[in-house]
Structures are given as C-alpha cells and as structure tokens.
C-alpha cells in the first residue's frame, strides 16, 4: 500500500527504507512512487537493490557511501539557505552522506565539512565562517560525541545532532554518543536517533523551508 498522497501532505514523496526489503519489493515500490511523483529516494540499500532498480529505472543513481538510491525525472530547484553537514571523523561518513544526499535531493544547498572532530579542534575553527553562514547545521559524531556541544556554543542557527554507532567497548553501539548529545550543556541542540542521517536531513529540510516561506510553492513544485 504505497502512500502516493504523501507528497500532498508533506511536500515530498514517501521515502523507502531498503533494509529488510528484497530487491523485487524495493523496485516495485519505487516504480509506483516514481510513476506518481517523478522522484524516488531509498535509504539503507545494498548493491543488489541498486542493480535491480537500475534495470527498471535507468535514471537511478546509487550513492554507495550514503547507502542511498535516488531517481528523478528532473531535479528540484534549490531553495535559498544552506544545510551544512559536519562529520567528526571518516568513519562517520556513511551517516553524514545519508544526510547530505537526502538534503540535496529534497532541494537544498548542501555544504560538507568533514573530519573536524574535537581531537583536532583547529580543523573545526578553520571552517567556522562556513558554519556560521549556514541556515541549519547537522552534526554527525560517534565516540563521546563532544562535537555538537562545541558547535552549540559557537553557532546561533538550528543544530541537529546525529549520534553514530562508532566507538570502542563502552560506546555500546552508539548509546554513549546518544546520551552525551541528549545531556549537552549547549542550548538549542536537537538530537535524532543513532545513525539516523536521513531523519536529521528531513528535519533540516523542514526548517530551511520555514526560513524561506516565499519559495515553498505548490507541492508539485517542491
């Protein structure tokens, strides 16, 4: 039961969560969404998913690092403002790229600022002007997840933290990072679930839309 009404309610079609679906199931859903809306985003996909979908929808692009598939008949126009994706380390890139691909595909200008974790704070400070000009910042970090607290004290824009399941023993699959972000002393930090780059980007897109209400247009134009 594909929700072909989703774009009318939310301004963007239903997004497919690929994990747990067979290639045939994902392809059948994607074809229905593409027929109705002209664009498809699927997250947490495998190479088998990508191969199957490209047979039926040749326009499909497999973003391997992000584990995403995108298909569109025509790209959305970019709205004003920038969503900045910040990643603490290289191991956080699959989650950061999931956020970046999602935000870009939904019609936002995306700036990537990667490998700027707090173990080398000078790397982050060098990129501070880019971050201060962003409309929304998504911060992706594992280990003890100190990076969002640092940025929370430096930036005045909405900040969304994404804890990742990156770390050693007592990291507990990302729970330590999640609790660290939830208990941040920096005001204005919102936190999504562990490894949920997609959820952070979807929220950032909604914030950026509200910041540019004149550009919302009709659902078919978004």
C-alpha positions as CSV (number, residue, x, y, z in Angstrom):
1,X,0.0,0.0,0.0
2,X,2.2,2.8,-1.3
3,X,1.3,6.2,0.2
4,X,1.0,8.2,-3.1
5,X,-0.7,11.0,-1.1
6,X,2.4,11.7,1.0
7,X,3.7,14.4,-1.3
8,X,0.5,16.4,-1.0
9,X,0.6,16.2,2.8
10,X,4.3,16.6,3.4
11,X,5.7,18.2,0.2
12,X,7.8,15.2,-0.6
13,X,7.0,11.6,-1.6
14,X,7.2,8.6,0.6
15,X,10.8,7.5,1.2
16,X,11.7,3.8,1.0
17,X,13.7,2.2,3.8
18,X,15.6,-0.5,2.0
19,X,16.9,-2.6,4.8
20,X,14.9,-5.8,5.2
21,X,13.2,-5.5,1.7
22,X,14.1,-7.8,-1.2
23,X,15.3,-6.1,-4.4
24,X,12.0,-7.0,-6.0
25,X,10.0,-5.4,-3.2
26,X,12.0,-2.2,-3.3
27,X,11.8,-2.0,-7.1
28,X,8.0,-2.5,-7.1
29,X,7.6,0.3,-4.5
30,X,10.0,2.6,-6.3
31,X,8.2,2.2,-9.6
32,X,4.9,3.2,-8.0
33,X,6.3,6.3,-6.3
34,X,8.2,7.3,-9.5
35,X,5.0,7.0,-11.6
36,X,3.1,9.2,-9.1
37,X,5.7,11.8,-8.2
38,X,8.7,11.6,-10.6
39,X,11.2,11.2,-7.9
40,X,12.3,8.4,-5.5
41,X,14.6,8.3,-2.5
42,X,15.5,5.0,-0.9
43,X,17.8,4.7,2.1
44,X,19.8,1.7,3.5
45,X,20.1,0.0,0.2
46,X,22.5,-2.7,-0.9
47,X,24.3,-3.3,-4.2
48,X,21.6,-5.9,-5.1
49,X,18.9,-3.3,-4.6
50,X,20.8,-0.8,-6.8
51,X,21.3,-3.4,-9.6
52,X,17.6,-4.4,-9.6
53,X,16.3,-0.8,-9.6
54,X,18.6,0.3,-12.4
55,X,17.2,-2.4,-14.6
56,X,13.7,-1.0,-14.3
57,X,14.6,2.7,-13.8
58,X,17.8,3.5,-15.7
59,X,17.9,7.1,-14.2
60,X,18.6,5.6,-10.8
61,X,21.8,6.8,-9.0
62,X,23.4,4.6,-6.4
63,X,25.2,6.7,-3.7
64,X,27.3,3.9,-2.3
65,X,28.8,5.6,0.7
66,X,25.4,7.0,1.8
67,X,23.7,3.6,1.0
68,X,21.0,5.6,-0.8
69,X,19.3,5.4,-4.2
70,X,17.8,8.4,-5.9
71,X,15.8,8.7,-9.1
72,X,14.2,11.9,-10.5
73,X,12.7,12.9,-13.8
74,X,14.0,16.5,-13.2
75,X,15.9,17.9,-10.2
76,X,14.1,20.2,-7.7
77,X,15.2,23.8,-7.8
78,X,17.4,24.8,-4.9
79,X,15.9,27.0,-2.3
80,X,17.8,29.7,-0.5
81,X,19.9,28.9,2.5
82,X,22.4,26.2,3.2
83,X,22.3,23.0,5.2
84,X,25.8,22.2,6.5
85,X,26.7,18.6,7.3
86,X,29.5,18.3,9.8
87,X,31.2,14.9,10.5
88,X,33.6,14.3,13.3
89,X,35.6,11.5,11.5
90,X,35.9,9.5,8.4
91,X,34.1,6.5,10.0
92,X,31.0,8.7,10.4
93,X,30.8,9.4,6.6
94,X,28.1,6.8,5.8
95,X,25.6,8.5,8.2
96,X,26.8,12.0,7.2
97,X,26.5,11.2,3.5
98,X,23.0,9.8,4.1
99,X,22.1,13.2,5.5
100,X,23.8,15.1,2.7
101,X,22.2,13.1,-0.1
102,X,18.8,13.4,1.5
103,X,19.1,17.2,2.0
104,X,20.4,17.8,-1.5
105,X,17.7,15.6,-3.2
106,X,15.0,17.5,-1.3
107,X,16.1,20.7,-2.9
108,X,18.6,22.2,-0.5
109,X,22.1,23.6,-1.0
110,X,24.4,21.4,1.0
111,X,27.9,22.1,2.4
112,X,30.0,19.3,3.7
113,X,32.5,19.9,6.5
114,X,34.1,16.5,7.3
115,X,36.9,15.2,9.6
116,X,36.7,18.1,12.1
117,X,36.4,16.2,15.4
118,X,37.4,17.7,18.7
119,X,40.7,15.7,18.9
120,X,42.0,18.4,16.4
121,X,39.9,21.4,17.2
122,X,41.9,23.7,14.9
123,X,40.4,21.9,11.9
124,X,36.9,22.9,13.0
125,X,37.8,26.5,13.8
126,X,39.3,26.9,10.3
127,X,35.9,26.1,8.8
128,X,33.9,28.3,11.3
129,X,32.9,31.0,8.8
130,X,31.2,28.4,6.5
131,X,29.3,27.0,9.5
132,X,28.2,30.5,10.7
133,X,26.7,31.2,7.3
134,X,24.5,28.1,7.3
135,X,20.7,28.1,7.9
136,X,20.8,24.7,9.6
137,X,23.8,22.5,10.8
138,X,23.7,18.7,11.1
139,X,26.5,17.3,13.3
140,X,27.4,13.7,13.0
141,X,29.6,12.2,15.7
142,X,30.4,9.0,17.5
143,X,32.7,8.1,20.4
144,X,31.8,10.5,23.2
145,X,30.1,12.9,20.7
146,X,31.5,16.1,22.1
147,X,31.4,17.9,18.7
148,X,27.7,19.0,18.9
149,X,28.3,20.7,22.3
150,X,31.3,22.6,20.9
151,X,29.3,23.8,17.9
152,X,26.3,24.6,20.1
153,X,28.4,27.2,21.9
154,X,29.6,28.7,18.6
155,X,26.6,28.8,16.3
156,X,23.2,30.5,16.6
157,X,21.4,28.5,13.9
158,X,19.3,25.4,14.5
159,X,21.6,22.5,15.3
160,X,20.7,18.8,14.8
161,X,22.9,16.1,16.4
162,X,23.2,12.6,14.9
163,X,25.0,10.1,17.2
164,X,26.7,7.2,15.4
165,X,27.5,3.7,16.3
166,X,31.2,4.3,16.1
167,X,33.5,3.6,19.0
168,X,35.0,1.1,21.4
169,X,33.5,-1.2,24.0
170,X,31.6,1.0,26.4
171,X,30.4,3.0,23.5
172,X,27.5,0.5,23.5
173,X,26.6,0.7,19.8
174,X,26.1,4.5,19.9
175,X,24.2,4.7,23.2
176,X,27.1,6.7,24.8
177,X,27.1,9.2,21.9
178,X,23.3,9.5,22.1
179,X,23.3,10.1,25.9
180,X,26.1,12.6,25.5
181,X,24.2,14.6,23.0
182,X,21.0,14.5,24.9
183,X,22.8,15.8,28.0
184,X,24.7,18.6,26.2
185,X,25.0,21.8,28.1
186,X,24.8,23.7,24.8
187,X,21.3,25.3,24.2
188,X,19.4,24.7,21.1
189,X,20.7,21.2,20.2
190,X,18.1,18.8,18.9
191,X,19.0,15.1,18.7
192,X,17.8,12.3,16.4
193,X,18.2,8.5,16.8
194,X,21.5,6.7,16.4
195,X,22.8,6.6,12.8
196,X,19.7,8.4,11.6
197,X,21.2,10.8,9.0
198,X,18.0,10.6,6.9
199,X,15.8,11.8,9.8
200,X,18.2,14.7,10.6
201,X,18.1,15.8,6.9
202,X,14.3,15.6,6.7
203,X,14.0,17.8,9.8
204,X,16.7,20.2,8.5
205,X,14.8,20.5,5.2
206,X,11.6,21.4,7.0
207,X,13.5,24.1,9.0
208,X,15.0,25.5,5.8
209,X,11.6,25.6,4.1
210,X,10.2,27.7,7.0
211,X,13.1,30.0,6.7
212,X,12.2,30.6,3.1
213,X,8.4,30.6,3.0
214,X,8.1,32.5,-0.3
215,X,9.9,29.6,-2.0
216,X,7.6,26.9,-0.8
217,X,5.3,26.9,-3.9
218,X,2.8,24.1,-4.5
219,X,3.6,20.5,-3.5
220,X,4.2,19.7,-7.2
221,X,6.9,22.4,-7.4
222,X,8.8,21.4,-4.2
